Each structure stands twice: as C-alpha cells, then as structure tokens.
C-alpha cells in the first residue's frame, strides 16, 4: 500500500514525462536520430511539477516578445519635456508589467475555452497562447509621434492610442462571425504573407536602430542642427559672395542614451559587439542546446548579453546600473498608472487593417497549433476553436487597451515548443499563464527589464523581427507562384518596401495645404498615415489586386527527361505534360500529369469521440 501511494504521489507531482529527452544536450554531428518522447494530448495529465516546468518553457519563450513592444513604445516618453528621467523609467516599468499581466489573464481564457450559448466558446480551448502583437507597433509609433509633434504629452498621446485601440478592437469579434470562405476570398495567404513580410521589414529596421545604440541617435546620427543667435556670415564657394544671416545653425553631435551610463555615437563598437553576443548565443544554443534550452533560446540569449553588458565598461562607465531596479515597486498591478483615453481618427483605418491581418493570422495559428497537437484542422470542432480564438482576440484587444496595454493576438511561436516537447496538454498553458502573472505582479521584474541596454535588446529584437519576415515568406510560398500571384506580390512589395525605405515620399508635399478645414485635415492625416506606413499600403495594394485579377491555372510545359526535375506539391504551379515535346499543347492538357503527394493524415477518433489520438490522451509520437 505504501509503495502504491508513493507511486501515486509521484504520478500526481511528476507524471511520467521523459525528462532525459527534455534536458540532455544535443551533439549536432552525431550519426542517427534521437528516439521521440511520448506525446501528451490536449487533456492529458502532466503532473503538477511537470506542468510548471512546461509552462515555464512557454513563458520564457514568450517573455522576449512580450517585453519588446512596451519597451520600444515607452522610449518615446523620453522625448516629452514634461517628464523627468524617473518618470520615463516608471512608465517603462509599468508598461512591461501591464503587458505581462494582461497576457497572463487572456492566455488562461484562451487555453480554457469558456463555453457560450449557441455552440460557441470564448477562447480556442487548446494550448494556444496570447501575446503582444508586433503589427500594431508601426501605427502606434506614427500615432504617438504625430500627436507629440502637435504639442501633446506622451501620456496624452498614449491615451489617444489606447482609446482608438479599444474602439477598433471590435474588428476580430465581427470577423469571428464571417464564413471561412469569405475570409479566404478577401484575405488569402498571398495577401497575408506579403503583409507580414512588410511588417517584419519595418520592425527589423527598428531592431537594428536599437542595436546601434537607439532609435533617436540613429535618426540624428549625423548630428542635430541647433539654431544660434546671429549674425553670422556664409561664403559662396563658387562666387565668393558673402551673405549675412540673422540666425546661425550649429551641428551638435548626438550620443545614444538608454545604455546605462554609456554615451557613445550611434553604431559604436561596444554597442555592435554586445548586440552581436546575443546573436552568437542564439546560434550556439540552436547547435548544442537541449530541447528545453532551444525552447528558451531567445530569453537565454538576451540574459547572456545582459550579463555580458553587466561586466563590461566603456570609458570606465557601466552599461547596466541598479538605479531603475531600486526605484521600481516591489509589487504592481494594472491601472497603477492611467492615461486619458481619446480617439485619434487618422489611425482608425490603419488599425482596422492591422486587426484584420492579425485575425487572419489567428486562423492560421490555431490550425498550426491543432496540427502540432494532432487535432483535426477542419470540421465543426476546428471551426469552433477558430471562432473562439477570434472572439478572444477581439475581447483581448478591447480589454488590453482599457487595461493600459497594447493589443494581444494569438501567438504562433509556442507551436515549436509543442513539437519539440511533444506536450499539447492545456495544463502547460494554465501554468504558463500563472508564470506570466507572477512576472507581471513583481514590479522589480519590470525594473530589471528596463535596465537592459538598447544595444542588447536590439540584438534580440532584430532576430525576433526577422522571424516575422520568415513567417510571411512561409505563408507566401504555400501558394503557387503563378504569374498572377507574382505580379500581386511584386506590386505590394514595390510600394510597401519603397515607402518603408523612403517614408518622406508621402510626408512632405503630397497634400501640403495649410488652409484645410478640420474635417479635411483629418482625412489628409489618415491618408498620409496609410501612405507612409509600408505594410498598410502594401496590404491594400495586395487586397485590391487579388480581388481584381482573375485566377489562373499553372503553366503546362513538357515533362522533364530526368526524375530529379520533378515537382512535388499539392497543386504544382508547373504541370508537366505527358505528351511528347512538340505536340499541340491544347491536345495535351487533358492528359497532363498532376504530380501530387498528400501529406495530410486522417485523424482517428478515440472511444470518447474526441479528435485527439489515443484512448488515454497519450500516445507514442512517431
């Protein structure tokens, strides 16, 4: 009886997960493959401690992405002359904590899947987590910058952003009632993919700016021209004519702040080196790390760069100081700091586009989580989960704005953890929410996060944002590159990347009339905001062209002589004719060979009727 109880207690605490698989490092040059672990399905029992370990992995994998948007947004508070340095640090610490708290609450709901009337539910009901959306960042920066340029304080500008987000957050809720075929027609993968690529390009530029020392010193890397009292004289180098001016301008070099006590010009060696250390650690972990380490590679690499910065000096000055940690509160919560809510009209349409794109991403993210969890990716159960996730996206957007945080969306990067650990149990999701809540509740945690130097944070965010580009490319190549699709992508990228590289293209003189009425001025501001934001312009271009241009079939060409040139895929963009070369192509189309391979797997339902594998929600992963 004692042995049975001990075994029972061990099962309750630890379950029967293979920790050797999880924690053993990998030698990349070893021949052969590792044996896979046992798979734990959606409702499988993990054990209390095992669930905490799995939840910690998800939380650690998310933290890097969660803290980045609030840190980048709060950096603009430094441009507010009404705020002291302590005020700026306090706002940054609070926004980080608020992001973690909001994410934890909405992740718990997402994983639970709360039943609603009429066969609906609130949340996906699977191991699908929520996170701060990167796609909102470009619009948020444009909105805050424009309002602060008009004389608003940072608190007022951020309040305008939050109020607008709370109003526009209803978009995913409305989309959750659309039939799937309507969504696929208006927003097919080619539109979503090119938009996500453009978002990633925009964000990667922000990451590189921080890597070099900071966004402000990047903007004024050649110095800032400051007016000085005249008179002064200017000599024409060609004619030798001397002109007297009443006002003179002096070029003042700008040093990068946000890196502790170190103040160096943009792109200085210490900045580049510390950011590069994060990149190097990412590669090392990917090569040699155990599944646990690879799941947490982003936060571990960030901590490595942070620790390296802590022991590094530049001209005797420190990159990491303890002042912000000492000033941070021990415990914090939502609404400790508030911002006056308002609505900024010009940002409404761009944010509707953003929420629509994130909604389409959510549809794909839920399907990816279902695939990793060995659940059906079609049928009534799939539709119920997808609509529940979209509903949670919308409610999360509204709640997070009212809770002084940036909007949330369904996170996809945690699907890699499910695949590596073979754990799709919702217990890991609830534990993840618990860890994030603890991180957000501890104010000192936010204080530590705000002491990370810009250059170290930039090294990490550049990698994160480049993953956004990779995700967009993956979505695009899932569609066949017919001439039509290539044309849509080319037009969208031409305008989107062009505006990202040259934002002044639409800012200076496109509609420069000072005598506009207030209503027309609002329309002008909205138009300029769309035209100067690469991914909104690219998304609109892709949507319009995709609806206007008719679909076309794949090109038919003679079959290659060698089997190495054959094309595999669900519906090849190039279809090889079975007729000999030289025959009339019109006669050969009916007998064209569609070289296809079906990679889908029909799910076998268990005795309980669920779509999870195995009678006990646990099965060997093969």
N, C-alpha and C positions, 0 to 999 in steps of 0.2 A: 504493500500500500504506500509506504514511504517513497519507494522508487517511482511508483506511478505518479504520486503528487509532484515529486521533483521534476519528472519529465513533463508533467502538465504545466508547471510553473515556467519551465524553460521555454515551452511552446508559446505560452502567453507573452513572455517577455521578448524572446528572440525569434520565434517562428522556426522555420527550417531553411533560411536563406543561406546560400553558399558564400560566406564572407571571404574565402580564399580567392574566389574569382573576382570579387569586388576590389580587394586591396592589394593583390600581388602585382608588382610592376611588370612591364612587358619588355622583352628584348626584341627589337624590331627585325633583327637579322636571323632569327631562329626559324628553321625549316618547320613546316607543318602548321596546323591551325589549332587553336585552343578549343576545348570542349565547351559548348554553350551551357549557361545555367538553366535551372528550372524556371519556367515562366509563371508569374503570378498575375492573374487576370483582374478585372475591374473590382470585383467584390471579394477577392481572396484575402485571407488573414495573414498579415505580415509579422505580427508581434509588436509589442509597444516600442521596444528599443530599436528594432529594425525599421519600423515606420518613422521613428525620429531621425535615424541615420539617412534613410531615403529622402525624407522631407528636407533635411539639411542640405543634401546634394542639390535638390531643386532650388532651394532658397539661395544657396551660394552661386548657382549658375545664373540666377536672376538678378542678384544684387547689383552687379556691374551695369546691366542695362537699366535698372530701376533708378539708380542714383544719378545717371548721366544727364537726362533732360532737366531735372530741377537744378542741378549744379550749373549747367550751361545757361539756363534762364536767369538764375539768381545773379550771375556775373554781371548782368546789365544793371543791377541795383547800384553797382559801383559808379555808374555814370550819373547818379542822382545826387546833386549837390546838397540836398536836404538831409541826406543820410550820412551818419558817421561810419567809420570803419567797423565799429562794433555792431551797428545796426545792420550793415550789409552781411556780416558774419552770422548774425542772429537769424536773418531772413533765410539765408542759405541753409543753415542747420534745420530750421523749421520745415522748409520745403522738402528736404530729404526725408525727414521723419514722417511728414504727412503723406508722401508718396508711398512709403513702406506700409503705413497703417491702412491707407485706402486699398492698396493692392492686396493686403492680407485678408481684409473683410470680403472683397469681391471674389478673391480666389476661392475662399471657403464656400461661397454661394455657387460659384461655377462648378466646383467639384461635386457638390451635393446634388444639384439638380432638383430644386424645390418643385413639387407637383402643383399644377394650376388647373383650373377648370377647362373643360372642352379639350382634354387630351394634350394640353400644353404643359411646359415646365419652364422654370426660371433657372437657367444655367445648363451646361452641357451634360452634367451627371457623369463625367469621366475624368481621368487625370489630365485635365486641361487647365492651365493656369492663366492668370491675367497679368498684365504688365503695362507700364507707361508706354504710350505709342510714340515712336520716333517721328512718325509722319506729321505730327502736329507742330514739331519744333520750328520748321521754317516759317510757317504762318505766325506762330507765337512771337518769334523774333521780329518779323516785319511789323506786326501789330504794336508790340511794345516800343520798338524803335520809332515808329511813326508818331505814336502818342507822346513819347517823351520829347521828341523834336518839336512838338506843338506846345510844349510847356507843362505837360502833366508829370507828376511824380511817378516813381516806379510803382508805388502801392496803387495809385490810381490807374496806371496803365495795365498792371496785372489784374486789377479788378475788372476793367473793361474786357480783358481776355477771358476771365473766368465767367463773367456774365454771358458773353457770346457763346462760349462752350456749353454752358448749361442750357441755352436755348436750342442750339444746333444738335445737342446730344440725342434729341428725339429721332434723328435720322436712322440709326440702326434698328430702333424699335419699329419704325414704319417698314423698313426693308424686311424685317423678320416675317411680315405678312405677305410678301411678294411670292408668287410661284417661282420655283428654281429656274424654270425655263426662261422667264423674263429677265432674271439676273444674268443668266449666261448669255442672253442675246445682247444686252446693253453693255455688260462688263465681262467679256470673255477673257481667258487667260492672256491673250496678246495685249489687251488694254491694261489689265492689272500688272502684268510683268513689266511692261515698259514704264509704267508709272512708278513702280517700286524701284526700278533701276535709277530713275531720275531722282527719287527721294534719297537713295543711297549715295549718289554722286554729290548732292547738296550737303548731306550730312558728313561725308568723308572730308570735304573741304573744311568744315568746322572742326573736325578731329585733328586735321593737320595743323590748323591755326593754333590750337591749344598745344599741340606737340612742340611747336616752335617757340612757345612761351605764353601765348594768349591771343585772343581774337582782336582786342583793341590795339595792341602793339603790332599785330600783323597788318591791320588797316593803315596804320601810320608808321610802317617800317622805315620809310624814307624821311621821317621827321614830320613835325606838325608846324605849320606856318602860323606864327603868332603876331598880331598887329602891334606895332610900337609907335609911339608918338614921333611925328616928324619935326622938321622937314628932313628929307634925305634926297640924294641925287642918284640918277640912273643914267649910265652912259651907253649909248647905242654903239655896239662893237663894230658895225659896218660904217656908219656915217660919222661917228664920233660926237653926235649931238648929245648934249647933256640936258636931262629933264629933272625938274624939281618936283617932288611929291610931298603931299601933306601927311601921308601915312606910310610907314615903312613896315615890312614884314621880316621877321627873323625865324629861321628854321631851328626848332628845338628838337633834339633827339628824344625819342620816346623809349623808355625802358619798360620791360614787361613786369607787371605785378602779378600776384596770385601764385608765386612760387616761394613762399616763405619770406625770408628777409633778403633773398637774392634778387637783384635788379640788374638784368643784362639785356642787351638788344635782342630783337627777335631773331630766332634761328641760331643763337649762340651754341657752341659745342656742348656745354653741360646740359642744356635743355634737350638737344637732339640725342645725346648719349643716354640720358635717363629714360626718355621715351622708348628708345631702341631696346633697352634692357627688358621692357615688358614684352616686346615682340620676340626677343630671343627666348625668354622663358616659355612663351606660348608654344614655340616650335619644340623645345626640349620636352615639355610635358606631353605634347602630341606624339613624340617619338618613343619615349620611355615610360610614360605615366601609366598607372593602373586605371581601370575604368572609373574609379572614384576620383582620381586626380584629373583625368581628362574631362569628366563632367564639371569639375570646378575650375577648369583651366583659366578662365577669364579673371575670376576674383583672386586666384592664387598668383597669377602673373602680376595683377595690379598690386597685391600686397608685397610681392618681391620688389617691384620698382619703388614702392613706397618705403620699404625698409632700406633699400639702397640709397634713396634720397635722404633718409634719416641720418645716415652716417657720412653723407657727402657734404663737402663745403666748397663754396665758390668765393674766392677772395675773402676767406675767413667767415663768411656768412652761411647760415643754415637754410636748407630748403624746407625743413619741417620744424615748426615751433609749437609749443604747447599752449599758447595764449587762447586760441579758439576752443580747445578742449576744456580749459579751465573755466571759460565763460559760458560754456554750454550747460543747460539744466540737466539734472540727474534723470528726471522723468518728464516726458512731454506727451501731448495728445493733440488731436485735431482741434481747430478753432482757438488755439492759444494765441495765434495771430490771425487777424481778419483783414480783408481788403474790400473796399467799397465796390459793390457789383454795379456794372453798367453794360451796355451793349455797344459794340463797335461795328456799325453797319457794313463798311467795306470788307470785313473779314467773314461775313456770313456765307457768301457763295463759295469762297475757297475752302472754308471749313466743312461745308456740306460735301464738297468733293472729297476732302480728306476722310470724313466719316464714311462716305460711300465706299471708298477704296479699302479702308480698314475692315468694313463689313464683308467685302468680297474676300479679303484675306482671311477673315474669320471662317468663312465657309471652307476654304482650303485647309486652314489649320485644324479644324475639327476633323476633317476627313483624314488628314495626316496622323492625328492622334488616334483615330479609330483604327487606321491601318497598323500603327505601331502596337496597338492594344489588341489586335486580332479580333476586331469587331467589324460588323458589316458596314460598308461605306455607301450603301444605297438602301432604299426601302423605308418603311414607316419609322422604324427606330432611328435610323440615320437622320431623317427629316426632323424628327422631334428633338434630337440632340442639337442639330444645326440651328433650328429656330430658337431653342433655349439659349444657345450661346449668343446669337444675335440680340436677343432680348436683354441678356446680361451686359452685352457691350453697350447698348443704349442707356440702360439704367446706370451702369458704371460711369459713363461719360457725364451724365447729369449729376450723380452723387459726388463724383470726384471733384467736379467744378464747384459745387456747393460746399465741399469739404476742403477748399483752397488748394486742390492739387490738379495736375494735368490729367487729361482723359486717359482711360485704360482701353486696352483691346486684348484679344486672345493672343497669348504668346505661343510661338511655334518652336523655339529653340529647345524647350524641355522635352520635345519628342525624341531628341537624341539620347537623353538620359533613359527614357523608357526602353529604347532599343538596346542601349549598352547594358543596362542592369537587368533587363527582362522583367521589370516590375511595372505593371499598369494599375496596381491597386489604388483605389481612391484614398486609402489610409495615408499613403505618402503625400497626397495632395493636401489633406487636412493638416498633416504635420508641417508641411511647407508653409501653409497659411499661419500656423502657430509661431514658427520661427520668424517669419516676416513681421508679425505683430510685436514680438519681443524686441526685434531690432528697431522697429519704429518707436516703440514705447520708451526705450532707453535714449534719452537726449544726448548722452555722451557719445553714443554711436554716430549720431549725425555730426557731432563736433569733430570726431576723428575723420569722418569722410571729407569734411570741408578743409582739412589740413593737407589733403593730397595735392601735391603741386600740379599746376596746369600741364606741365610737360609730361608727367607720368600719366595723368588722366588722358591726355591726348594720344599717347601711345596705345592705350587700351581702347579708347573710343574709335580710333581710326580702324582698328581691326573689327570692332563690332559693326561699324557702319559699312565697312566693305562687305561684311556678311549680308547686309541688306541688299547690296548690289548683286551678290551671288544668288540670293533667293529670287530676285527679279529675273535674272538670266535663266534660272532653272524653270521658272514658270513660262518664260517665253519659248524656250526650246522644247517645251512639252507640246507646242503647236508646230505644225509643219511649216517650214519656211517657203511657202509658195511665193510667187511674185507679188501677189496682193498683200500678203502679210508682211513681206519685206518692205514694201512701199509704205505701209502704215507705220511700221517701226521706224523707218528712216525719217519720215516726216516728223513724227513725235520726238525722236531723239534730236533732230536738227534744231527744232525750236527750243526744246527743253534744255539741252546741254548748252546751246548758244546763249540763252538768257542766263543760265547759271554762271557761265564764264564772263558774260558782259551784262550785268544787271542794269547798267546805265542806259542800255538800248531803249528801255521804255520809261525811264525815270525823269529824264531831263526836259525834253522839249516836245514830247509826243502830244500832250494836251496841256500846254502851259499858258493858261489864261487866268489872270488874277481876278477878273470881274465875273466869276461864276456865282450863281445862286447857291444856297446851302444844299439844296437837293441835288443839283447837277454836280456840285463838288463831291458829294458822297458817291455818286455814280462814277465820277472820274477816279476817286481814290480806290474804289473796288476794282475798276478796270486795270488801273496801274498795278495794284497788288497781284492780280492774276497774271499780268504780262511780265512782271519782274520775278515771279516765282516759277522756276523752271518746271517743276513737276505738275503744277496745276495747268499751265499752258500745254505741256506735253500730253497730259491726261485728256483735256478737252479735244486736242487735235486727234488723238487716237480714237476717242469715242465717236466723233463726227465721221471720220474716215471709215471706221469699221462699220457704221450704220449705212453709209452711202455706197461704198464699193461692194459689188456683188462677190459672193464666194466663188472660188474656182477650184477645180479638181487638180490633182497632182499631174505633173508633166509625164508623158509617156515617151520613153526612149528605148532603143534596142537593149536587149538583155546583155550584160557583160559576159565576156568569154571566161573569166576566172571567177570562182566562187568567193574569193576574198573581197570582191567589189559589191557583193550583195548587201542589201539594206534590210535591217530588221526594224520593226516598229509596228504599232497598232494600225496605222494607216499611213503608208510611206508617201512622202511628198514627191518621190520619183517612182513611178511604176514601170517595171520592165516588161516590155512586150515579149510574148512567147514566139512571135513570128520572126523569121529570118530578116536580117537587116536588108533594107532595100524594098521591102513590101510596102504597100499602101498603108499608112498609119491608120486611116479611117477603117480599114478592114481588120486591123489587128486589135482594136480597142476592146472588142467584146471578149477576146481571149487573153487579155492582159493578165499577167501573174501578179497577184497581190501577196507579196511575201510578208506574212504576218506571223506574229508569235504572241500568244495570250499569256500574259504574266499574272492574270488575276487568279485568285483561289476562292472557290466557293466555301463559305463558312458552314460548318456542321453544327447544328444546334444540339445542346445537351438535353438531358431529361427534363430540366425545368423550363425549357423553351426559350432560354436566353440565347444571345448570339455570341457568347464567349466560349472559348474552346475548353473542352474537358468537363467531366462530370463534377469535379470538385473545384472548379475555377482555378485549377493549377495544372499545368501540363509541361512536359519537356519541350524546350524550344529547339527546333531543328531547322 
